[in-house]
Amino acid sequence: MKAYHLGLIGAAIALFVIFEMLRRRRLREKYAITWVVLAVVIVLLAAFPRILFWAADLTGVVVPANLLFFGASLLLLAMNVQLSSEVSRLEDKVRTLAEELGLQRLRIEQIERAGEAGEAERAERAEPSDGP
């Protein structure tokens, strides 16, 4: 089996997994677009390997596989940075929500205490006094 066939099979499996994850709602569309584009690029490179040789000649890279690995490394770095920023944003949201929840619980406890104190005060006033 040629490496190109392996690339085509790998891209087909990747596309299947991506669409299956989308269907089961385990992957959001904004992330799926990146993976679908990557799979299409893999299909193009596997179907037309001359594209990689042309790009290597254009950039002055002697070994086309080195250009492929360099591009893959840059892509992984970009995705890591993007996902890290997403995680940071979500952590901020979770912290804000946790603080808001704590404030709401405090307000509820204060209202409950005020209600209990008001009931106790009303109960004292309603009790008949044992007078002389």
C-alpha positions in Angstrom: 0.0 0.0 0.0 1.4 3.4 -0.9 1.6 6.2 1.6 -0.8 8.2 -0.5 -3.5 5.5 -0.1 -2.8 5.5 3.7 -3.3 9.3 3.7 -6.6 8.9 1.8 -7.9 6.2 4.2 -6.8 8.3 7.2 -8.6 11.4 5.9 -11.7 9.4 5.2 -11.7 7.9 8.7 -11.1 11.4 10.2 -14.0 12.8 8.2 -16.3 10.0 9.3 -15.3 10.5 13.0 -15.8 14.2 12.8 -19.3 13.9 11.2 -20.3 11.2 13.7 -19.2 13.4 16.6 -21.2 16.3 15.1 -24.2 14.1 14.8 -24.0 13.0 18.4 -23.3 16.6 19.5 -19.9 15.7 21.0 -18.2 18.3 18.8 -19.2 21.9 18.2 -19.4 23.2 14.7 -16.8 25.9 15.2 -14.2 23.2 16.0 -15.5 20.8 13.4 -14.8 23.3 10.6 -11.1 23.3 11.4 -10.9 19.5 11.4 -12.9 19.1 8.2 -10.6 21.6 6.4 -7.6 19.7 7.7 -9.0 16.4 6.4 -9.7 18.0 3.0 -6.1 19.2 2.9 -4.9 15.7 3.7 -7.1 14.3 0.9 -5.6 16.9 -1.5 -2.1 16.1 -0.5 -2.7 12.4 -0.7 -4.5 12.6 -4.0 -2.1 15.2 -5.5 1.3 14.7 -3.8 2.9 17.1 -6.3 1.2 20.0 -4.4 3.6 19.2 -1.4 6.6 19.1 -3.8 5.6 22.4 -5.4 5.1 24.0 -2.0 8.5 22.7 -0.8 10.2 24.1 -3.9 8.3 27.4 -3.4 9.5 27.8 0.2 13.0 26.4 -0.4 12.6 23.3 1.7 14.7 20.5 0.4 12.6 17.6 1.8 8.8 17.9 1.3 8.1 15.8 4.4 9.9 18.4 6.5 7.5 21.1 5.2 4.6 18.8 6.0 5.8 18.3 9.6 6.6 22.0 10.0 3.1 22.9 8.8 1.5 20.3 11.1 3.5 21.6 14.0 2.3 25.2 13.3 -1.2 24.0 13.0 -1.0 22.1 16.4 0.5 25.1 18.0 -2.2 27.4 16.7 -4.9 25.0 17.9 -3.4 24.7 21.3 -3.3 28.5 21.7 -6.9 28.8 20.5 -8.1 26.1 22.8 -6.1 27.5 25.7 -7.8 30.9 25.2 -11.2 29.1 25.1 -10.5 27.3 28.3 -9.3 30.5 30.0 -12.5 32.3 28.9 -14.6 29.4 30.2 -12.8 29.4 33.5 -13.6 33.1 33.9 -17.2 32.4 33.2 -17.3 29.5 35.7 -15.7 31.7 38.4 -18.1 34.5 37.8 -21.1 32.1 37.9 -19.8 30.5 41.1 -19.5 34.0 42.7 -23.0 34.9 41.6 -24.3 31.7 43.0 -22.6 32.3 46.3 -24.1 35.8 46.5 -27.6 34.4 45.7 -27.3 31.7 48.4 -26.2 34.4 50.9 -29.2 36.5 50.0 -31.6 33.5 50.4 -30.1 32.7 53.8 -30.5 36.3 54.9 -34.1 36.3 53.7 -34.8 33.0 55.5 -33.3 34.3 58.7 -35.3 37.5 58.5 -38.4 35.5 57.9 -37.7 33.2 60.9 -37.0 36.2 63.1 -40.2 37.9 62.0 -42.2 34.7 62.7 -40.7 34.4 66.2 -41.5 38.1 66.9 -45.1 37.6 65.7 -45.4 34.5 67.8 -44.3 36.4 70.9 -46.8 39.1 70.4 -49.6 36.6 69.7 -49.0 34.6 72.9 -51.3 35.6 75.7 -49.4 37.1 78.6 -49.7 35.5 82.0 -50.7 38.7 83.9 -51.5 39.2 87.6 
